[in-house]
Amino acid sequence: MAQSNRRNTNSEQVQRVAGNALKRKPSVDFNGYWQRREAA
């Protein structure tokens, strides 16, 4: 059964989301996205 987030404070939810995001490796799809390099 999934854990209910209704009883967590906003700061607890933000910390959980930020922690999960920081544990992930950089996305291959979005790597270099902001450089807007043209396809060769």
Backbone torsions as a table, in degrees:
resi	resn	phi	psi	omega
1	MET	NA	136.0	-178.8
2	ALA	-71.2	148.3	179.2
3	GLN	-76.5	137.1	178.4
4	SER	-80.7	130.5	178.9
5	ASN	-94.6	1.6	-177.6
6	ARG	-67.5	-23.7	-176.7
7	ARG	-96.2	-0.2	178.3
8	ASN	-90.2	146.3	175.6
9	THR	-72.7	164.2	179.0
10	ASN	-59.9	-39.6	-178.2
11	SER	-66.6	-36.1	176.9
12	GLU	-65.0	-40.4	179.3
13	GLN	-66.7	-41.4	178.9
14	VAL	-64.1	-42.4	179.4
15	GLN	-63.5	-39.3	179.5
16	ARG	-65.5	-46.3	-179.0
17	VAL	-65.0	-45.0	-179.5
18	ALA	-64.8	-41.4	178.6
19	GLY	-62.2	-43.3	178.2
20	ASN	-64.9	-38.7	179.7
21	ALA	-66.3	-38.3	-178.2
22	LEU	-73.7	-20.6	179.1
23	LYS	-78.1	-20.5	-176.1
24	ARG	-79.6	152.2	174.2
25	LYS	-78.0	159.3	178.1
26	PRO	-59.6	143.4	-178.9
27	SER	-71.2	132.1	177.0
28	VAL	-67.3	-37.4	-177.2
29	ASP	-67.4	-36.2	-175.9
30	PHE	-100.0	-0.8	179.1
31	ASN	-65.4	122.3	-179.2
32	GLY	83.1	6.0	-177.6
33	TYR	-59.2	-43.0	-174.8
34	TRP	-74.2	-15.7	177.4
35	GLN	-77.9	-18.2	179.6
36	ARG	50.8	47.6	177.3
37	ARG	-70.3	140.8	178.4
38	GLU	-80.0	146.5	177.8
39	ALA	-66.5	140.0	-178.2
40	ALA	-74.7	NA	NA
